[in-house]
Amino acid sequence: MIEQDLGKGAALEVARMLVVYYRRSSGQYQFSSLLNLDPGPDRIRRTLHFAREHLRDDLSVERLAEVANLSVRQFGRVFASSTGMTPARAIERLRVEVARPLVDDGRKTFDKIAHLTGFGDADRMCQSFLRIVGHTPQELRRSARQDTPSRQML
């Protein structure tokens, strides 16, 4: 609605202002990958929304093309021209974005986080974190623990 009334720039600015994490360590990226992808066509937006809601599911190019109601070949071209990246890279970024607060929180094991966010296993998640964030989940969790003030008993 904001985009329709005030334009795309205003809509993106409002969306960025609304992205808030429970706890963000000093080096943590604060904006959503979905917002940074800035997909033009509604089909691609719908597909990215679907992907975000179904990260645990099979998100093959075939499945995403089906959601966009495009052929696999056409979907790949439209997606890349709209977002500047392949569908696989976008899904990997979305999964890292969703997993990051869970890693920082420290309540779930890395295997559990990997399962919840569709990575499959902790090793694959670790490789993605290195590629996208430049740090392993273990390093990020350690950093988040150091950033949290210690509680002292009164």
MOJO-V980849 format. One record per residue. RES is the residue in three letters. PSI is psi in whole degrees, 0 to 359 (999 if undefined). Layout:
RES,PSI  RES,PSI
This chain:
MET,320  ILE,318  GLU,319  GLN,321  ASP,317  LEU,353  GLY,167  LYS,319  GLY,315  ALA,319  ALA,318  LEU,320  GLU,316  VAL,317  ALA,319  ARG,322  MET,332  LEU,349  VAL,109  VAL,131  TYR,150  TYR,310  ARG,126  ARG,123  SER,164  SER,329  GLY,3  GLN,136  TYR,135  GLN,349  PHE,155  SER,140  SER,326  LEU,321  LEU,322  ASN,332  LEU,329  ASP,59  PRO,133  GLY,294  PRO,143  ASP,325  ARG,320  ILE,320  ARG,314  ARG,320  THR,317  LEU,321  HIS,315  PHE,313  ALA,316  ARG,323  GLU,345  HIS,39  LEU,331  ARG,343  ASP,174  ASP,116  LEU,53  SER,163  VAL,324  GLU,316  ARG,317  LEU,322  ALA,323  GLU,317  VAL,321  ALA,351  ASN,45  LEU,160  SER,159  VAL,315  ARG,313  GLN,319  PHE,313  GLY,317  ARG,311  VAL,317  PHE,311  ALA,319  SER,332  SER,325  THR,341  GLY,11  MET,167  THR,159  PRO,320  ALA,318  ARG,321  ALA,317  ILE,319  GLU,316  ARG,318  LEU,317  ARG,319  VAL,317  GLU,319  VAL,325  ALA,330  ARG,310  PRO,328  LEU,322  VAL,311  ASP,322  ASP,320  GLY,4  ARG,335  LYS,151  THR,161  PHE,324  ASP,318  LYS,316  ILE,317  ALA,319  HIS,315  LEU,330  THR,6  GLY,8  PHE,333  GLY,306  ASP,165  ALA,327  ASP,316  ARG,320  MET,317  CYS,316  GLN,319  SER,318  PHE,318  LEU,317  ARG,316  ILE,313  VAL,333  GLY,4  HIS,154  THR,159  PRO,324  GLN,316  GLU,319  LEU,320  ARG,317  ARG,317  SER,319  ALA,322  ARG,322  GLN,329  ASP,340  THR,125  PRO,137  SER,144  ARG,132  GLN,143  MET,141  LEU,999
